[in-house]
């Protein structure tokens, strides 16, 4: 395959890799591949980096089949063969493993299915990585994902939090990298369309009906009234962006002395 990328895209890719020092000599990087537009572009981008960088690192790729079922209880369509062929064109060793995430979700109806799926999917990827001598795992999260996660955290948990471009998992002795953090989602859509790859449809029965989708639509709804809303959210998730906040809430025990001082006057 003839690998090429517009200079603007390559600059965004290199900015993330250099700014967060993502790749070192001797790395074995496992790519998390869903078959969707983001992970397919990630594989393509990492293949370009392997070709161009003065770093000696190894790539491999993994897809987790969560074994979802359709409304009739039959295995949901998961046409991952196209992704398999694409990995072969990129000369990236690739494997698909089955993990019964769907069954786990059914046994935990009181828990958010997206949380359960992500938790067990990450666990399966991490176990595979350790079993195959991998020291880094690369995911295809882009800038929109980070901004949406930041706003979801505020709205649904009352915390200011998002994922980081590089995360060290001390329990597993693995490093997670996200080389696409400076790409907007629309740029990945355009790139995949140019290369003519038809993304694999997610087999998830909740696809398009999630909290993330609601937040994505909320941002889109706000943009006509607040044109800079996306940029402001992106700036707010950076360290050093915090302005003046209330102090942490005190417990009843911490307030007891002050309370009786007021009461006894």
C-alpha positions in Angstrom: 0.0 0.0 0.0 1.2 3.5 -0.9 1.1 5.4 2.4 0.6 9.1 2.3 -1.1 11.8 4.5 -1.8 15.5 4.0 0.8 17.7 5.7 -1.8 19.2 8.1 -2.8 15.8 9.2 0.8 14.6 9.6 1.6 17.8 11.6 -1.3 17.0 14.1 -0.1 13.5 14.4 3.5 14.5 15.1 2.4 17.2 17.5 0.8 14.6 19.7 3.6 12.1 19.4 6.3 14.7 20.2 4.5 16.8 22.8 3.6 13.8 24.9 6.6 11.7 24.0 4.5 8.7 22.9 7.0 6.4 21.1 10.4 5.1 22.1 12.9 2.7 20.6 12.0 -0.9 21.4 8.3 -0.3 21.9 5.8 -3.0 21.0 2.5 -1.1 20.4 -0.8 -2.9 20.3 -3.5 -1.1 18.3 -7.1 -1.4 19.6 -9.1 -1.9 16.4 -12.9 -1.8 16.3 -13.1 -1.5 12.5 -14.7 1.9 12.8 -13.3 5.0 11.1 -11.2 6.1 14.1 -9.3 2.9 14.7 -8.8 2.3 10.9 -7.2 5.7 10.6 -5.1 5.1 13.7 -3.7 1.9 12.1 -3.0 3.9 8.9 -1.3 6.7 10.8 0.8 4.4 12.9 2.0 2.6 9.8 3.1 5.9 8.4 4.9 6.7 11.6 6.7 3.4 11.5 7.8 4.2 8.0 9.0 7.7 8.7 10.2 8.0 12.3 13.8 7.3 13.4 12.4 5.0 16.0 12.6 1.2 16.1 9.2 0.0 17.3 6.9 -2.8 16.5 3.1 -2.7 15.8 0.4 -5.3 16.2 -3.4 -5.0 16.3 -6.3 -6.6 18.2 -10.0 -6.6 17.8 -12.3 -7.7 20.7 -15.5 -9.3 19.5 -18.0 -8.5 22.3 -20.5 -11.2 21.0 -23.5 -8.9 20.9 -26.8 -10.4 19.7 -29.6 -8.9 17.5 -33.2 -8.5 18.5 -33.9 -12.1 17.6 -31.1 -13.4 19.8 -28.8 -14.3 16.9 -25.2 -13.1 16.7 -25.1 -9.5 15.6 -23.5 -8.8 12.3 -19.8 -7.8 12.9 -18.2 -7.7 9.4 -14.6 -7.4 10.7 -13.1 -9.1 7.6 -12.6 -5.8 5.9 -10.5 -4.5 8.8 -8.6 -7.8 8.7 -7.8 -7.3 5.0 -6.8 -3.6 5.7 -4.4 -4.7 8.4 -2.8 -7.2 6.0 -2.3 -4.4 3.5 -0.5 -2.4 6.2 1.6 -5.4 7.2 0.4 -5.2 10.8 0.0 -8.5 12.6 -3.7 -8.8 13.6 -5.8 -11.0 15.7 -9.5 -11.2 16.7 -10.6 -12.7 20.0 -14.1 -13.3 21.4 -15.0 -12.0 24.8 -18.6 -12.5 26.1 -19.1 -8.9 27.0 -22.8 -9.1 25.9 -23.3 -11.9 28.4 -21.7 -9.9 31.2 -23.9 -6.9 30.4 -27.0 -9.1 30.7 -26.0 -10.3 34.1 -25.4 -6.7 35.3 -28.6 -4.9 34.3 -28.2 -2.3 37.1 -25.0 -1.0 35.6 -24.5 1.3 32.6 -23.9 -1.0 29.6 -21.3 1.4 28.1 -19.3 1.4 31.3 -19.4 -2.4 31.6 -18.4 -2.9 27.9 -15.5 -0.4 28.1 -14.3 -1.9 31.4 -14.2 -5.5 30.2 -12.9 -4.6 26.7 -10.0 -2.7 28.2 -9.3 -5.6 30.6 -9.2 -8.1 27.7 -6.9 -5.8 25.7 -4.6 -5.4 28.7 -4.4 -9.1 29.4 -3.6 -9.8 25.7 -0.9 -7.2 25.8 0.8 -8.7 28.8 0.6 -12.2 27.3 2.2 -11.0 24.0 5.1 -8.9 25.3 3.4 -5.6 24.5 4.4 -2.5 26.5 2.1 0.1 25.0 -1.5 0.1 23.8 -2.8 2.7 21.3 -6.4 3.8 21.1 -8.0 6.0 18.5 -9.6 8.6 20.8 -9.7 11.9 19.1 -10.2 15.5 20.3 -14.0 15.4 20.1 -13.9 12.3 22.4 -11.8 14.2 24.9 -14.1 17.2 24.9 -17.2 15.1 25.1 -15.7 13.0 28.0 -14.9 16.3 29.8 -18.4 17.6 29.5 -20.0 14.2 30.3 -17.9 14.0 33.5 -19.2 17.4 34.6 -22.8 16.7 33.8 -23.1 13.1 34.9 -20.6 12.9 37.9 -20.0 16.5 39.0 -16.3 16.2 38.4 -13.8 17.8 36.0 -12.1 14.9 34.2 -11.1 13.6 30.9 -8.7 11.0 29.5 -5.0 11.9 29.1 -3.0 11.6 25.9 -0.6 9.2 27.7 -1.6 7.1 30.7 0.6 4.8 32.6 -1.2 1.8 34.2 1.0 0.9 37.1 -0.9 -2.3 38.0 -0.4 -3.7 34.5 2.9 -2.0 33.8 1.4 -0.8 30.5 1.3 2.7 28.9 -1.8 3.8 27.0 -1.2 6.3 24.2 -3.7 8.2 22.1 -1.9 9.6 19.0 -5.1 11.1 17.4 -5.9 13.5 20.3 -5.4 16.6 18.0 -7.7 15.4 15.3 -11.3 16.5 15.0 -13.8 13.7 14.3 -14.8 15.3 11.0 -11.2 15.1 9.8 -11.1 11.4 10.4 -14.3 11.0 8.5 -12.9 12.9 5.5 -9.6 10.9 5.6 -11.4 7.5 5.5 -13.7 8.7 2.7 -10.7 9.8 0.7 -9.1 6.3 1.0 -12.4 4.6 0.2 -12.6 2.4 3.3 -16.1 1.5 4.4 -16.0 1.5 8.2 -17.3 -1.6 10.0 -20.7 -0.9 11.6 -20.6 -1.3 15.4 -22.5 -4.4 16.5 -23.5 -2.7 19.8 -27.3 -2.6 20.3 -26.9 0.8 22.1 -24.9 2.4 19.3 -26.2 6.0 18.8 -28.3 5.9 21.9 -25.8 6.7 24.6 -24.9 9.5 27.1 -21.9 10.4 24.8 -24.3 10.8 21.8 -26.5 13.1 23.9 -23.5 15.2 24.9 -22.3 15.3 21.2 -25.7 16.6 20.2 -25.8 19.1 23.1 -22.5 20.6 21.9 -23.8 20.8 18.3 -27.0 22.5 19.6 -25.1 25.1 21.6 -22.6 26.0 18.8 -25.0 28.2 16.8 -25.7 30.3 19.9 -22.1 30.1 21.3 -19.8 29.7 18.4 -16.7 29.2 20.6 -18.3 26.7 22.9 -16.2 23.7 21.6 -13.0 25.7 21.8 -13.8 26.8 25.3 -14.5 23.3 26.4 -11.2 22.2 24.9 -9.3 24.9 26.7 -11.0 24.2 30.0 -9.8 20.6 30.1 -6.2 21.7 30.1 -4.3 21.9 33.4 -4.0 25.5 34.6 -7.4 26.4 33.2 -9.2 26.3 36.6 -10.4 29.7 37.8 -11.8 30.4 41.3 -13.8 27.6 42.8 -15.6 27.0 46.0 -13.6 25.1 48.7 -14.3 21.4 49.2 -17.4 20.6 51.1 -16.8 20.1 54.9 -18.2 17.1 56.8 -20.5 17.5 59.7 -17.7 16.6 62.1 -15.5 19.4 60.6 -18.3 21.9 61.0 -19.3 20.8 64.5 -17.1 23.2 66.5 -18.0 26.2 64.3 -21.7 25.3 64.6 -21.7 25.3 68.4 -19.8 28.5 68.4 -22.6 30.2 66.5 -25.3 28.4 68.5 -23.9 29.4 71.9 -23.6 33.1 71.2 
